[in-house]
Amino acid sequence: MKKTLIILTVLIASLALIMGGCQSDTSEATPAPSLESSQAPEVTTEYTVTDSQGTVVTFEEAPSTVVSLAPNITEIIFAIGAEDKLVGRTDWCNYPETVFDYASVGNIDQPDVEKIIELNPDVVILTEMTMQELALQLRDAGIPIIVVDEEDSFEGAYGCIRIVGETLGLSEKADDVIFALTKEIESVKTAVIGLEKKTVYYVMGYGEYGDFTAGKGTFISEMIAAAGGINVADDTEGWAYDIEKLVEHNPDLLLLSMWAPAEGLTEATGYKALTAVIEGKVYTLDDDSLQRLGPRLGEAFAEMAKAIHPDLFE
Amino acid sequence: MKKERKPPYFLVYTALFVALAAAVVFSAGTGSASIGFIDSLRVLLSKVPMVKNLIDISSLPDSYTTIIFSVRLPRIIASLLCGTGLSVCGVVFQGMFRNPMADPYVLGISSGAVLGAALAFVTGTQATLFNLGLVPLYAFIGAIAATTVVYLIAQKGGRLVTNTLILSGIAIGFLCSSLVSLIIIASREQATRIIFWTMGSMTGTSWQTVMVMFPFILIGTVILILNSNNLNVLSTGDETAVSLGINASLLKKLLLLVASMITAVSVCFSGTIGFVGLIIPHAVRFLTGPNHKRLMPVSALAGGIFLVLCDTLARTLFAPTQIPIGVITSVIGVPFFISLIVRSKRRNLI
């Protein structure tokens, strides 16, 4: 036992060393790359951007090239008319159609860093999905990085658009997009006021791999409530659900992720007995626009409201 | 006694070192960025003390230097270290347990590491982007904790029973894997990350990582190689060891500690890279025979070369998309390994 203790002590000590090494290096490198230059008073084109993590980055002039490391960021770049600045995107960026004309730098969490460095963009805009080690490598290579990762909410989407706009020196354009998006979302919210609430279940997955939904606290659940529905899965948190509870709730309608094929529901145990399935009140929503904090969120929200209250939006 | 014909080992080592250097240079010159091989060589040589004055890279963009020295080289060195460490540990575990199925992960180290990493993904990474080291730290703690538990279960009055050790390793391994499955179900957002982590990846390796790995793996490997002779004795059975005056129990504990340390350090930074620690020792054994004095150093070099080449493929084959290195080691390793088995079968028939 004594020996084990000694071994453990040695291990913990060596661990502390490892951590010490990592920590000190990170903290040294953390300040934004060009804070000093903000003292030059005569340059008027200079501006600063605070990203989602509170890091302040100074740009001497608006970046003329940008690499986007997330689909929502890419969509925002197109929406604010900055696609001529885009030099790199991820494999997951699939909207708008023309995005495929732009070079990909790999996937979101592990993009190809050497490819990005070779593209030599003036800024890389990324989310927290990207491996932090890779983000650090980019910053160490002298490429400013902006992290755009807001809370899953309508406000979060506005925040993403605002930061991307500020970064590219296109704040006014971004404000226009936010204004249009806000109008779209608020008009849906207003339209469903006073309507009879319907019970809704969101199907993320079903069948042999388990039943998954969007439980209480998820953005999708909040959207269902805002669109005049009652999410029956609000009695659980997280993503897993119990088919027995679903049968018991027997919701008015089902909203489906694209990953949950509607055809299979009539065969699936439990689901085929649901009134909504029998009556065909099953609506597939576009995952991309629904789950990306970008300019298409309003459209997706309207689609959802239309599924819940079909008569309202004719 | 009939004397076995041995290959000339001086030549073998020289050839392996040359191959290693060639693999490193080849890998440093290959990548998704369109830097020509010659230009890569020039960039590399520009940092070599003796010849650096002869090389002028001022005509090349600065990004070339960054790509080769900050992105490619740390990855290459880390692959080299992992390959070396895992292969040597594989030899040790196989020799010590006298079990050809043994590999560095046999005592639940990898499952423990995955559990630790999964916990880190679920609890920590959403907080900030720059908590570098959280995943490796948790993975390391997980690896060491799992091995410690296995050790405590298997030891009896300070003595280690090999079969009990392997069995409890398997048991703890399964337990950790089930817990990981539970975590994946509870937090689907992190599922992809966790699954990718179990396939191993050298992506994102920095010099910082290399600096931490280097001393552990180097010193550990040297200690293990110095024990080659003891391992020879141990692999013939505890009784032989005792009759030769070797404290088998103490020796086993030392080897176990050092090998677990190397494996934990490798795994915590790169994820569980499968197969290297299993096939490299066997493949090398076809060449050197079972004598650990040859088997250990040759495995160390061969493992390093193998993983450097595998990682080069992992980052270039479908560039810019990165493939988990564990996939490459299996896809390349298995056919090679099977061909060795088939060949040795044929040899025995004649």
Interface residues (C-beta under 8 A of the other chain):
Chain A: K3 T4 I7 L8 L11 S14 L15 I18 M19 G21 C22 Q23 D25 T26 T30 Q53 D91 S104 V105 G106 N107 D109 Q110 P111 D112 V113 E114 K115 I117 E118 N120 E128 M131 Q132 E133 L134 A135 L136 Q137 D140 A141 G142 V147 D149 G210 F212 G238 W239 A240
Chain B: G31 S32 A33 S34 I35 P61 S63 T66 I67 S70 V71 R72 T125 Q126 T128 L129 F130 N131 L132 G133 P136 L137 F140 I141 I144 T148 Y151 L152 I185 A186 S187 R188 T192 R193 F196 S201 T203 G204 T205 S206 Q208 T209 M211 V212 F216 K253 L257 M261 R315 A319 P320 T321 Q322
